[in-house]
Amino acid sequence: MDILLRLNQVSKSFEQGKQKIEVLARLDFIVERGESVSILGQSGSGKSTLLSLLAGLDHPDDGTVEVKGEDLAKLSQDQLSKFRSKNLGIVFQQYHLMSNLTALENVGIPLELQGKSDFTEPARRALSQVGLSNRLNHFPSQLSGGECQRVALARAIVSEPSFILADEPSGNLDRKTGGEIMDLLFHLCREKERSLILVTHNLELAQSCDRSLVLRDGHLNTHAEGNTD
C-alpha cells in the first residue's frame, strides 16, 4: 500500500462568541497513490476547513496531517510554501487567477515559488495538456470561464504533483463546460497516477471517484452510511 495522505486523529474547532464549535472530530483518513476520493457534505459541514488542513493553509488543533510522510505542521512557512508548490495541485471553484498575469505566467507561479527562474517551457506544456496552446498570452479577462478553469488545471499540474485538491471545480460553469472540465481533471489524474480529493455537491461527480465520503457532525462516513440531506 502506497499511502500518499494520512490524517491521524485530526480535530479542529472554532470560537463562535463564547461557544466552541467542533468542526472536525478525531478524523482518521488515508488516501493511496492514484486514488480518487470525493467528499460530500452540507454547507457548513467543514469541507472547506478540511481542505485547508490538507493543503497546509491551516493546522489542526490536535492530530497530524501527513503528505508523503511529511507532517505539514512541522514545516516552516517557507518550507511549507515550497512543499505545497511541488507536491500539491489545488483547483478552486473561483479559479483564483492573477488578473494582471497572462495564462502562461499564471501557470508558472508554482515553479516560481520553488525558485525556478525559467517556467516558460513547463507552463507551455501544461497549457497544451489542457488544450490551451493558443491562449498562452491571454489575460483572464480575455478568457471564458471554462478556459480560466483550464488555466487553473494547468497551474495545478505544472509541477507534476502527486496529489490534487479540487474544491467544486465545475461549480461556476454550465453543465456542458463543467462536464468537460471534470473529464479533463479525471484524465490528468489517471494519466500520471495522481491522487485526487474532490469536494463537490454533485452526487454524479462524487460517484465517479473510487470512494465517496460524507462529512457530517465532524466525521467522515462512506456514502452508504450517510447522505447530504
N, C-alpha and C positions, 0 to 999 in steps of 0.2 A: 504494500500500500504506500503510495507516494502522496503524503499529506502536504498540501500547499498552505492551507489556512487552518489554524486551530484557536478556538475560543475555549478558555478554561475558567468556569465559574465566574463569568463576567456579569457584573451588576452596574447599573447606572441610575442615579436619582437626580432630581432637580428640586430646588426650593420654589414653592408657589405660595407667597405670603409666609405664613407661619407653618405651612404644611409641607411635608417632604413627600414628593411623588416618585415612587419607584417605577422607572420606565422599563428597565431590563433587569431580570431577576435570575442570577446564577446560571447564565446560559453556558451550556457545553455544546460545541458545534465544530465539525471538521468538514473541510472540502478537499477532495483529492484533485490531483493534477488532471486537467481536461474535463472535469465535471462541471455541469451547469446546474445551478440551483436558483429557483425563483422564490421570492419572499412576498407573500400577500399580507394584507392587514388593513384595518380601518385607518382613516386619518387619525393621527394622534396615538397610534399604537406603538410607536417607537422605531418605525422603519428608517427614518432619516437619522435618528440617533445611532442606530446600529451601523448604518453605512458610514457615518462619521468616525466611529470607532474602528471599523475595518480599514478605513483609509488613513488612519492615524491623525485625523484632523481634531480628534478629541481622545481622551483617555478614560478608561473605566474607573469607577470608584474602587472596585475590587476585581480580582481576577486578571487574566492576561490575554492579550490578543497577539498571536504569533503568525507572521507571514514568512514563509520559507525559513522557519526556525528562529526568526528574529522577534524578540519581544519589543513591539513598537514603542512602549512606554519608556524603555531604557535608552532609546536613541535621542541624541540632542536634536534641536530643531534643524540644524544644518544637515546632520546625518539623515534625519527623517525625510527632509525635502529631497535629498539625493536618492534615498532608498525608494521613496514613492515614485519619483520620476522614472526610475529604472525598472521597477518591478510591478507597478500598478498602473493600469489604464482606467481612467474614470470618464464616464459619459453621463452628462446631466440632461434633464428634460429641457432646460433653458439654454442649452448649447455652451454658454459661458465662453464665447469667443471674444477676443480683444478687438474692438471696433476699428482701432487705428492700425491694425496689422492685416496684411494680406493672408489669404488661405495658407500659403507656403510658410509665412512667418508664424502664424498661429500653431501650425503643426510642429514647427521646430522648437516650441517653448520647452517641452520636457528635456530635449537634448541640451538646450542652453543651460537649464537648471543643473545638468550633470557636468557642466563646464566644458562641453564640446563646442568648439568655435565654428565648425562647418556643419550645419544641419541641412544644407540645401538638398543634397542627393537623397539622404534618408527620407526627408519630408516629401520630396518629389515622388519617391517610390510608394510611400504610404498613400498619398493622394491618388496615385494611379490605381492602387488596390481598391479604392472606394469609387473609382470611375470619375475622378475629377481632374484628369490631366490637363483639361482645357480651362481650368479655373484657378490656376496657380496664383495669379497676381490680382485676383478679385478680392475686394473687401467684403466683410459680412453683409453690409447694406446692399451689395450688388448680387447677393445670392438668395435663392429661395430657402424656405425653412428646411426642406429636405436636403438641400445642398449644404446648409450650415451644419446639419447633423452629420452629414458625411465627412465634413471637415473635422468635426469633433471626434468621429470614429477614427479618422486618420491620425489625429493627435494622440488618441488612446493607444494606438498600436505602434507608433513610430519608434518606440524604444524596445520593441519586441518583448513586451511584458508577458509574464506567465499568468497574470491574473487581471480580469477586468470587472469593475464595478459599474453597473448601469442603473441609473435612477429614472424610471419612467421614460426611457429614451425615445419612445414614439408618442408620448403624451401630448405634444404640441402640434402633431401632424395629422393630416387627414388619413382615413383608413388605408387607402392605396399606398400613399407615400410611407406611412408608418410601417406597413407590412413589408415594403421593400427594404427599409432600414433594418428591421428586425431580421429579415432573411440574411442581409449582409453581415449583421453582427454575429449571428449564429455561425455563418460560414467562416468569418475571420477567426472565431474561437476554435472551431473544429479543425481548421487548416493547420494551425500551429499548436494544437492540443492545449489551448489556453483554458483556464478555469474561468467561469462566469458566475457572478451573483447578480441577479436581475430583480430589482424591486418594481412591481407592477400591480395595477388594479385589474389588469386584463387576464381573466382566467384562461382564455385560449392560449395566450402567450406563456403564461405560467406553466401550463401543461406541456409546452414544447421543450421544457427543460428536463434534465434527468430526474430531478427531485423538485417537489413543490412543497413549501413550508408556509405555515400561517403564524404570524406574530400576534399574540393575544395575551393580555394580562401579564406582559413581561416575559412570556415563554414562547419558544418555538415548537410547534407541533406539525406533524405531517398533515398534508391537506385532508386526508381521510379522517383525521381526528379533530379537525377544526374547520371553520369556514369564516368568511369575511362579513357575514350578515350581522 
